[in-house]
Amino acid sequence: MARKILVSVALIWLAVADCPAAVTVGLDKVRTYASLLNGKRVGIICNHTAVDSDGRHIVEVFQALPGVKVTALFGPEHGIYGLADAGKKIGDNTDERYGIPIFSLYGKTSKPTPEMLAEVDVLIFDIQDVGSRFYTYIWTMALAMEAAAENSKLFIVMDRPNPIGGIALEGPILEKQHATFVGLYPIPVRHGMTVGELARMFNGENWLKEKARLLVVPVGNWRRSQWYDETGLEFIKPSPNMPDLETAAVYPGLCLLEGTNLSEGRGTNKPFLQFGAPWIDEGKLVEALNKLRLPGVRFVPAAFTPTASKHANALCKGAAIEIADRTVLEPFRLGVEIVNTLYRMYPDQFEWRQSHFDRLCGTSTVREAIVQNVAIDSLAVKWQKDMQGFQKTRQRYLLYR
């Protein structure tokens, strides 16, 4: 009997020891850094995703700190409540709940002005990213870091996990001539970094006009291999067309359809997980895509009528993506293969939105290769070669091993 009890205790201990500690976000640790904020006026760049593990919004958290006064809020694309459509310009406002002025960083300016920072001593950034270069929140952060440096403000990043993991990298490195607000600096499409790590890179590589006084409050207990649904944290959709983790998984490639005349599923309940146009034969498309045997996914026929964006109120036929194994999924390659297939199958109907497609890729070489019928494999080899330099640079700024 005693032996059985000892064995049971040992098994319980092993099970507990093997169970990873709960992941916490940077905002959970704010009290550890409270002395830096005592007596300070704080400006916060945030949206609705800036909550701690108990669901308290960052404004509430900071207002509870002794000696801290929140004097300004700054909203990114989609606004501070995350409700505005993609690309919609947003004006300044006042937060009704807290009576704090909200300055838009997706309207007349994308960078905080000296006037916006006049009543701010410390500038805080806390927004959930999705791990893709063309998701604009990280560029809002970069320009805000620059503004903080130019106006002698401390810049603090409340870090959060990369929802699609911190290991896999994919896609071409951004070329300088294609730098826009969907990509300012030379990083790949899937960068495998947290916003805190990116902030350290932007600062350390001297990509900003002026280096910021930067502090990153790290995530706790996060392993780079973890996807968001393995952290125990609640996924809050960071923008209207990013409803879940599955969408985030394919977004680094399916967003390329924005640079074509295909619907990428905006205006439906499955954005980026389905795509099509009125002139597509869904059966033939699905057959062609499945013949590619792309890792981790399969395609099924789809028909949908978008309520907004391209082909609004028109019946679109195409394909829906089913993720079979996200660990082997190559989302950027997936997007390029889809565009290449559509270009070949529908040469008379397919159209490029050329400048936007190149901006998203960070290079014109992807579009040019498709037009010239260059093998996608050769493109992927070039991406991997270019990635080697980035890997060395990236290693210096990683916080989580």
Phi, psi and omega in degrees: 000314180300320179299318179297319180296317180297318178298316180298316180298318180297319180294319178298317181298317179298319180297317179293317181296328183279344182281118183292149178293153181297140177282135177240155179263165181305322182299334178294340186256012189300327182294335177297333183251015187299328182297330178291337186257351183299125180080010184257151171266127190246134170251140186235122172267114188202176165215199185292346180279351184279072178235154176274184185293345176264004178086009179277132180290153185302326179296316178298318180298314183286326178293339178277351180279132180295136175079009182248134177236121176276114187252344182203146172241150181230127184255138178272195171306146183076355175084170184289343177257359176070028187251341185285147180294158178302134177080353182283126180288144188235139179267172176289160184201188173230133179290122185293325184288318186254349181067029182255137179296140177248120176260128180279132172253022175217054180212249180290333180217152175251004182230131180303135179270162176304326179294320178295331184263006185300325182255026183236132174259324183230133180251125184251140173240127176209095178217139177284123176269173178237006172088013180241139185301325187271007172279120201286349184301324182290334179278330169301316178299314182300313181291327177291323175300317179299315179296320178298318179296316183292337182247018174057046177248141171290137180245124182240129175255122171273105191284156178219156180296151168284118188295336180256023175090163184242028181243303186292136176235149182198150172100169181288153173283136181302131174270142189305322184290349179253015180289125176213191181285356170258019176162108183257327189235163187284079175234159179283172182297308173260108191265342177064031182231159173273168179296326178295318178293320177297318179300318178297321178292312180305317182288311187291330180272004178059036176280337177282156178296329178215136184289136182271154166280106192243136171229129175251121175270112193283161170288150177254132170070016179273133174257143186300333181284349186280132166275167188298323182286000175258001183268340187086356178273152178280130176281119176254122184299121187281349176204163187303329182253028175230068190284339186202175182293327179299320177296316178300327182295323182264346186305323180300344177244319184289340176296340178300335179296341174300334181271020178225182176265016174276147169284130176266017177090004174297144183083012174230177179274005179225059179299138178069348176262356171214153184205156181172189179199162182298337187262012183265142169267105189297325180296313181292322179296312181299319179299316180295318182291318180293333177295339179287340180051051180290138187296133170084359183221159168220162185241143176230153180299147180219147172223132184205159178237103180296142176269352182207173176066207185296139179059034179303133178067014176247142178290121178251141176240144183180228185223151171247147182262130172247123180274118180266325181207100184291340182290338178250359180298134175243087191296321181292315176302319178304312180297318180295319180295322178295313180298317180299317180295315180295320179299320181285321184284329187230062184297334182274337182256328182294137177225143174273144159257078201306307184296322181289320178300316180293323177297317180296318179287335184079012182194156175269352187294331180292309179298317181297322179294320179296314180298322183272004178061037175282141181299134179298329178303320181292326175297314181299324177297318179295318179301316182295322179295314179296330183293335184300317177294318179297321180303317180295317178295312183302323185301330182291342188245002181287138180257341187236125189262000000 
